[in-house]
C-alpha cells in the first residue's frame, strides 16, 4: 500500500511532495496517517448506500456519477483542508479551523458535532455493520454484542501507545484495500452474464443527475466519503505536519475514490437491482448473488474484518477533538489529560462510551441521515473559512496553497450546498435534528465560558 501511495503522490505538484520519514515514539508518520484517512472513509457507507440510492435511481451511469461527484467533492475539500491544515497545524480538524476563521463559538459547535456524532455515530454504524456481517456468517453470535466487543477492544488498544495504535491501523487498512481489490477482480471474473444495466450516458440520465433524487442520494455518498479530512484531527501528532498533510489528504482521497467507483460498478454489474433496492447489507447480497451461499458467508466474514479498520481509525482520530476542547475550556479540562505515551485516553474512553450508547439505542438509518447532514454542514463552513482566513490574515505563512484556488473550494461549496438545500426540502425532520444538535453545542459553549470565568475568579 505504501508503495502505491508513493506512486500516486509522484503525480502531485512538487510543492507538497514529501519523502516520508520515521516519526519518533510520540508521533505518527505519513503512511500511518494515510491509513487513517483510507480507513475512516471506507466503512459502512459504500457497503450500504447503494440500496437507498436504488429506490429512486436506476440508471447505471447516474449511480456511478454519484460516486464520481462524491469523489470530486472530497478532493476539492481535501485540497482546501490541506491549506488550512498546513497554515494552522494543530489537532482538532474543523474545531481548530473554525475557531481561527470565525469565532471560538463556531469552533466549539464544530467540535461538539464531531465529538457527539461526527465520530461516535459512524463508530456505532461501522460496529453495528461489523456485528451484522459476522453474525450472518455465524448465527450463534449476537450482532450487538459483537459490536460492543469490537468497540471495547479497539478502545483499549488505542488508549495505550502510538506504536500499538499505528501498527493495528496499518495492518487492518492494508488488509482492507487488498480484500476490496481481490473482491472486485474475482467478481468480474466469475460473473458470466452481467446485469442488463447501462453504464454509458443516455439523454434521460442528465435529467436524473440534476434532479432532487440525485441531490438527496449525494448525502449518502457524502457520508461514505466522510473521513477524507481525518488526518487534520491528528495534526499535532504528525511528523512534519505542514509538509505532510497535503500528500496525506490527497493520496488517501484518491485511493478511496478509485475503490468506491470500482466497488459500485461491480455491485451493479453482477447483481439484480431488485435484490439490492432498499437493503442495508449490500455487500452480503452481492456476494451471495455471485459466489452462492458458502461464498457469501465467507465474504460476510471478510467484510466484517474490513470494518475493523474503520472503527479503529475513528477511535484513533475522533478523540483528538475532545482533547483540544479540553485544552481550551475549563469545563472539559479532564479530557486534555494524556497518558505517559502522550495518548488522550480519557477522550478516547468518552467517545467510545457515546458510540456504545448509539449501538444500544438508535436505528441504523436515523443515525446515518441526520449525522450525514450535520457533518456536511460542518465541512461546508470549514471550507468557506479559507476565504475568510485569506482575507483576514493575508500575511499568514502558508506552506501549501490550494491548487487552482479558488475553484476547488467554490466547487465544494456548490455541491455540498446543493445537497443541503434538498435535504432541507426532502428530509426536513433530519435537518431539524441536525440544527437542534448545533443549538445544543451553542448552549454548551455558553456554559463552558461561564465555568471558565468562574474558575479564574
N, C-alpha and C positions, 0 to 999 in steps of 0.2 A: 504493500500500500504506500509506504513512504516513497519508494522509487517512482510510483505512478504520480504521487503528489508533486515530486520534483520535476517530472516531465511537464505536467500541466503548468507549474509555476514558471517554467522557462519561456512560456508564451506571453507572460505578463510583462508590463512596462518595466524597464530597468530600474526605475526609481524605487520600486518596492520588492525587488528580488533580494533574497537573503540566503546565505549559507547557514543552515541550522547548526547551532552549537549546543552542546550538552549544558543543561542547566545545573545549578548547584542543588543541594539537597532540599532546599526550600523554594524551588522554582519548578514550573512546568516548561518543557521545551516546545518548540513549534509543532513537532509531529504529534505530541500528546494533545495540543490544542486543536489541531486539525481533526483528530479522532473525536474530540468532544463536539466539535461543530457537526461532523457527519453523523455521529450517534444521536445528538439532540434532534437532528432533522428527520432521520429515518426511524420512525417509530410507528405509532398506531395509524397515523393519517393515511399513508399510502396503502395500507392493508385494509382500510375500512371505508375510505371516502367514495370510491367508485360506486358502491351500492346506492348511496344517496344521490349521486350525480345522475345515475341511470333512470331515476324516477322522472326526470324532466328532459333529459338529453339522450338521444340515441344515435347521434352522428359520431362515427369514429374519429373523423377529423376534428370536430369541435371538442370532443373529450380529450384528445391528445393536446389540443391547443390550450386547454385549461392548464395542463401541467407545464407547457412551454411558457405561457404567460406567467404562471406562478414562479417559474424559474427565473424569468427575466426580471420580475418584480423583486425577487430575493437578491439577484445580482446587483440591481440598482441600489437596493438597501445596503448590501454589503459594501459597495463602493463608497457610499456616503458614510456609513459607520466606520470604515477604515480611516477616513479623515478625522472624524470626531474622536475615535479611539486613540489615534496617534497624537492628536493635539491635546487630549485630556486623558492621559494614561493612568487611570485609577479603576479599580474593580467596581462593579455595580451596574454596568451597562447603561440602560436608559435612566436609571436613578442619577448616575453621575452626569450624563449629558444634559438632561432636563434641568437639573439644579443649576448648572452653569449657564445654559442658554436662556432660561426663563426666570425661574424663582425657586427657592428651596421647596415651596409647597408643591410645585409641579414635579420636582424630583421625588418628593416623598410619596405623592399619589402614584407615580410610576412604579416606585419600589414596592408600594403596597399591592399594586396589581400583580407585579412579578412574583412577589413572595406568597400571595394568597392563592392566585390561580395560574400565574404565568409558568410556574414550575410545579407547584404541588398538584394542580389538576392534571397536567399531562403525565406526571409520575403515576398518578392514580389510574389514568386511562391506559397507559402502557402496561402497568402491573395487572389491571383487570384483563386486558387482552392476552397477556402472558398466561394468566390463570385459565382463561377460556380455551386457548390453543392446547395447553398442556393437559387440561382435564378432558378435552375431546380425544386425545390420544390415550390417556389413562383415566377411564371413567371413575375409578375408585378415589381419585384425588379431587378435592373440592377447590373450585376455581378461586373463590375469595380468600381461602386460607393460603393458597399458593401465592396470590398477590401480596398478602400481608407478609408472608415469609420472605419473599424477594425484597420488599422494601426494607425490612428489618436487617437482612443480611448485608445489603449494599450500604445501608446507613452505618453499620458497624465498620465496614472496611474503609469507607471514605472518611471516617472520623479518626483514622489512625495516622498515617504518614503520606507525604506526597508520592513517595516511591510506590507504595502499595496501591494508592489511588490511581496513579498514572498507569502502572502495569496492568491492572484489571481493565481499565478503559481501553488501552491499546489492543489487548488480546481480543476482547469481545467485539470491538469495532472492525478489526481485520477479519474476524470470522463472519461478521455481518456482510461486508462487501463481497467476500468470496462466495458466500452462500447465495446472495442475490444473483451474482454473475452465473453461478452453476445452475440455479433455478431457471433463469431466462434461457440459457443455452439448451438445457435439457428439454424444456417445454417446447422450444422452437423445433427441436429435432424430432420429438415424439409425436407431435400433432401432425397427422397426415392430411386431414381435411380442415382447413381453417374456417372460422365462422364467417357467415356472409355479411360482414360489416365493412364499409368502405372508408379507407383512410385518406384517399385523395379528396381534395375540396370540391364540392359542387355548389351551385348557385345558392341553394337553400341554407348552406352552412353558415354563410356570412350573417344572415338574419338571426340565426341561433347565437352566434358569437356576440352580437350586440344586444341580446335580449336580457331581461331581468333574471331569467333562469340561469344563464351563464354567469352573471354577476354574483348571484347568491351561491352558486356552486363554487365560486372562487374563494368563499370563506372557508370551505372545507380544504381546498388546495392550500390557501394561506396558512391554515392550521398545520397542514402536513409539512410545509416549508419552515414553520417556526423553528428556530434554533440556529439559523444562519448567523445570528448575532451572538451566539453563545460565548465565543472567546472574549468578548468585551466584558463579561462578568468576571473574568479571571485576570484582567489586565495587570493588576499589581503583583500577581504571582507568575507572570510570564517572564522568560528570559528575553531582554531587549524588546519590550512591547511596541515601542514606537516604530521599529523596523519590521517586526514580525507580524503585526496584526493584519496589514493589508493582504499579505500572502496567505495567512491562515484563513481569513474570511472568504476570500475569493476561491481558493483551492477547494475548501470544503463545500462551498455552494455549487461550484461547477461539477464536482463529483456527484453530488446528490441529484442535481438536475438531470444528468445523464441516466442515473439509476432509476429515477421516477418515471421518465418518459419510456424507458425500456420495460419496466415492470407493467405499466398500464397498457402498453402495446401488447405484451404477452397475455395479460388478463383478457383483453378484448379479442385478440386473435384466436385464443384457444377455447373460450368458454361461452356458452349461450348467455346473452344478456338477461334473459328471463330468470336464470338461476341466480344472478347476482343482484338484480334490482331490489333495493330496499334492505339488503342484508349487510351485516357488520363484518362477519368472518370471511371476507373476500378471498384471502389467501388460501384458506382451507377449502373453500368451494372450488376454486380454480385447480388446486392440487388434486382434488377428488375427481374433477372432470378430466384431467389429463392423465393422471397416474393410477386412478382407481382407489378403492378403499384403503388398501395397505399403504400405497404411496402417499395418500392423503394424511394418514396417521403419522407417517414418518415426517412428512413436510410440516404438519402441525407442530411436532416436537422441535423441528429446526426453526420454525418461525417464532416459537416461544423463546428459543435461545437468542434469536435476533433482538428480541425486545429487552434482554438483559442489559445490553449496552446502552439502550435508550434510557431506561430507568437509572442506570449508573451515571450517565453523562449529566442528567438533570439533577441528580442528587449531588453531583460534584460542582456544577456551576451555579445553580439557583441560590444556595445558602450564602453565597458571597454578597448578594444584595442585602440580605438581612444583616450580614456582618458590617457593611459600611453604614447602614442605617443606625446600627448600634454605636458606631464610632461618632456619629453626628448628633444623635438625640439621646438625652439623658434617660428618658423613659425606657429605651431599649438598650441601655449600656451593657447589660449582661450578654447580649448577643455578639458583642465585639470581642469577647474573650477568646483567646487562641490556646490550643494545647501546646506542648513543648516542641512539636514539629511544625508549628505555625498554621494549624488547621482550625477553622472556626467550628468546633464541634457542636456548640450549643445551637448555632444557626442551622446546622445540618439536622440535628435532632428535632428542632421545631418544624422545619419544612416537612420532614418525614411524618411527623405527627399529624400535620394538616392533611397530607396525602392519605394517610390511613383513615382519617375521618371521611374523606371523599369516597374511598373504597367502600366504607361501611354504610354510607347514607345516600349517595347520589346515583342517578342513572347515567348511562354512557352518553346518549345523545345530548341531554341537557348540559352536561359538563362541556361537551365539545363545542356547541354553538355559542353559548354565552362567553366562554373563555376565549374562543377564536375571535369574537367581536371585540372584546376588551383588549386583547393583545394587539390586534390590528390597529386600534385607536392609539395605543401606546407607541407602536412603531411609527405611526403617521406623524405624531408630534415630535418624536426624536429626529426623524429625517428633516422635518420642517426646521428644526433647530440649526441646521447647517447654515441656512440663510441668515438667521439671527446672529449666530456666532461670528460669521464673516463680517457682518455689518457692525456689530458692537466691538469686536476685538480683531481688527484687521492686522494688527501687529503681532498677534499670537503666533508662536513658532508652529508650523505645520510640516512635520517630516514627510507627510504624504498628502497630496491634494487630489480630490476626487477626479478621476479620469473623465474627460468630456463634460465637466461641470459647465452649466447647471442641468444638463439633460438627464443624468441618472436620478437625482432627487426629484425633479419635476415629473418624470415618468412614474416613479414610485408613488408619489403623492396622488397623481391622477388615477392610477389603477386601484390603489387602496381606498381612495376617496369614493370612487365609483362603486366599489364593493360595499363600503359602509353605508352609502346612500340607499342601496337596495336592501340591505339588511334592515335598516330603519323602516323601509316601506313594506317588506315582505315578512319580516320576523320581528315585529315591534316588542314582543314580550322579552326576547333575549336581549335586545338592545337596551330596554329599560333596566333589566337586571345588571347589565354592564355599567350603566350610568349610576345606578344605586351603589354599586361597588366603588366607583370613583368618589361619590359623595361620602361614603364611609371613610375613604382614605383622607379626604379633606378634614373630616371631623377628628380623626386620629392625629393629624398634623397639629391642629389647634391644641388638643390635649397634650401632645408631646412638647410643644413650645411652652405651654404653661408649666409643665413639670420641670422643664429645663430652667425656667426663670426662678421657680421656687427653690430649686437646688442651689442656685447661685446666691440666694438671699442669706 
